[in-house]
Amino acid sequence: MRYILIDDEENNIENLGFLLKQHYPLLQMAGSATSAEDGIKLIQETVPDIVFLDIQMPRMTGFDMLHKLSSVNFDVIFVTAYDQYGIQAIKFSALDYLLKPLDVEELKKAVDKAIQKIEAKQQNSNISNLLKYLQSPKQESPRIALPTLQETHYVKLEDIIRCEASDNYTAFYLSGGDKIVVSRTLKEYADLLKTHFFIRTHQSHLVNTRFVKSLLKEDGGSLLLTDKTKIPISRQYSEPVKKALNNILHS
């Protein structure tokens, strides 16, 4: 397998290249580029399996570079300083990113995952979802990528009724009756969806407020949803839930 590094800072390229040679000696570095423009040429010349791509670069961002490519036939691992908007877009598309300065364990997780996808010959349709999100980040209902062992589902947020935790897994219950189980924690999705009308009611529950029918006071409080499900409200989340529902009511 071949990889390339695209970053406008030479020292970042050297550091990442050193770590990859140290931990993945069988992977071949096909080249590096210090601008998105040169990165496009390098991709066309080397046809890599994995591209480590910086987001913030002069003249053209890593996202802009992907837009300019006619097709993306490689796995992308973003390498970036903290950027809330960019990272949210990446998370929505179930893609991997590394924060600078690099953490070796996070690097190994991302590379191992990329190798598994390549060996399984999985199509990288997540990039398409990322680019759509970036084109219209404030769209009413963006799609979120939910990867399972068999496939990746692209689900509109407006179709998700609720999420329920089970250890390190999260079950998504959809308005059409489907259930999708993803091997990521509920906390990750609670953080990602908190600006999209989702509220945490309990350690194990996340609810789309668009499906809340009523607030019940019995048994310490619960939410009755439009699908007749009752979701408990724990004491820890009682006040934030009431505040969120009140804000929605008066918005």
N, C-alpha and C positions, 0 to 999 in steps of 0.2 A: 504494500500500500504506500502511496505517495502523498505527501502533504506540502503545502506552502504556507508562508507566513506573510501577512500584509499588515504593516504598522508604520506610521510615519516617524517613529523613533527607533533608531538603530539599536539602542541598548535594550529595548523591549524585545526586539527580534533576537538578539544574541542570548538574552536570558531565557526566553521560551525555547529557542533552539537547543540550548544546553540541557534544559530539563527533559526535553523530548528524546534527545540522544541518550541521556542517562537512563531514563525509565522505559523507553521504547526503541531499543537499538535496531530492531528489525524493520521499523518504519523508515522510509526513505524521504529525506528532505529534498524536494525538487526545485526549491528556489525561494526567494523572498523579494518583497517589493515595499518601498517606502511611500507609495501614493496609491490611491484607488485607480488612477489611470494606468499606472504600470501594473497594478494588480490584475486588471482586466486582460492585458496582454499576456501576463504570466499564466493566467488560467487557460487562455486559449492555446498557449504554446505547450504547457506541461500536462493538461487534463488531470488535475489532482483528484484524489479520493476525499481528502479533508482540507478545508481552508480555515486557518485561524485568522480571523478578521477583526481588526480594530474598528470601532464605530466612529469615533471623532477623529477625523483627519482633515487637513486643509483642502479647500476647493470642492471636495466630494467626500461625503460620509460613506461608511461601509454599507449602509442601507441604500444610498443612492447608487453605489456601485452594483449592488444586486439587481436594482431596477433596470440598469443598462444592459445586463446580460440577457441574451435571447433565451437561454435555458440555464437551470442550475442543476447540474448532474453530479453534485458532490455534496458532502456533508459539511455544514458550517458550524464552527465553534466561535462565538463572539468573544473578544477580549477587550475589556473596556474599563475605564474609570466609572464611578457610580453615576448613573444617569437614569432618573426615575422613569421618564417617558419611554426611553429606549428599552429599558429592562422590562417594563410592563408589557410592551409589544412582544418581546422575546418570550416571556412567560406565557402570554396568551396563546402562542403558537407552539408551546412545548418544545422549544429549542434550548440549547445549552449556551451558557455564557460564563466567562471567568472574569473576576474583578482583579484589577491591579491594586497592590502588588499580588502576584500569583500565589495561590495556596496549592502545594503539590498534591494533596489528597483530592481537592476539587478538580485539578487538572486530570488526574488519573481517572476519576469518575467519568468526566466528559469524554476523554479519549476512548475508554473502554466501551462506553455506550455507542460512540460513533463507529468503532470497529464492529460491534455486534450488528448494528444496522446495515453496514456495508456488506458484511458476510451473509446476512439474511436477505440481501438485495431488496431492502425496503425502499420504496420511492420517497423522495424528500419533498412531499407535498406540503410539509409544514412551512416551507419558505414562501409558498404562494399565499398561505394564510397570513403570514407576517407582513408581506408586502401590501395585501389588501387592508390590513389593520392600519398600517402606516399611512396609506393614502387617505383614509377617513377615520382617524382615531376617535372622533366624537360621534360616530354613527350611532343611531338609536340602539341597535342590538348587534354588536360585533360577534363574531364566532370565536369560540374558544376550542383549542385542540385538546382532546382527551385521549391520551394514548393508553391502549390496553395491550395485552400480550399478542392479540391477533391482528389488531388494526388501530388506526387513529381516527377517532370520530370528531367531526367539526360541528359543534352545536351552537346554535344561537342562544345568547344569554336569556332571551325572553322565553325560551322553551324549558329552562331549568326551574323546577318547582322548589327543590331543596337539595341539600347535600348532607350526608350522614357519615360520621367517622367510624372506622372499625380498625383499631390499632393504627398501622401506618398506611391504611387504605382509605379511600373516600368513595362513597357510592353516590352517584348523581341520579336523581329521580326526575324524569322528564314528563312534560305535559301530555305526550302521546302514549304514556304508559311504560316506556322503555326505562331500563336501569343500566347504568354504565359504571363499572368499578375500575378505579384508577389507583395505581400504587404510589400515591403521594398523600401527604397528610392534609387534614382539613385546615390546619393553620395556614398552609401555603395558599389554599384557595380563598380562605377568609381574608387574607391580606390583599390578594389579587382582585377580589370582587367587591370590596367594601365601598368603592365609589360607583358601583353599578346596582344599587338598590338591594344589596344582600346584607343581612344582619346576622350576627352570631347570637343565638339564643341560649346556647348550652355548650359545654365542652365537646359534645358530639353532634351538634346540629348547626347548620347554616341555612337560612331561609331567604328566598326571593320575596321581597315584600309585596310584589305585584300579585302574589297568590294568597296573601293573608285575607281571610274572610272576617275574622273577629278575634278579639283578645279575651280569653277566658280567665276568670279569677280563681277557679277551683284548683285545688291541689297545688297551691303556690304560684299558679299562673301558667298559662300555655297559649299557643297560637293555634287557631283552627284554620286550616288551609282550604282552598277551594276544592281539593281532591278528597276532603273530609279527614285528612290526617291531622292528628293533634301532636304538636311539637312542644315539649316542655321548655319552660323558661327557668333557668337556674337563678339563684339569688345573686350570683356574681354578675349576670347579664341583665337583670331585671330593669334597672334604671336606664342603661343604654338602649334597650329595646323600646321602652316606653318613649324615650326621647326621639329615637329614630322614627317611630310610627307617628308621633306628633308632628315632627318636621315634614314628613311626607303628606300628612293630612292638610297642613297649612301651606304647602308649596304650590 
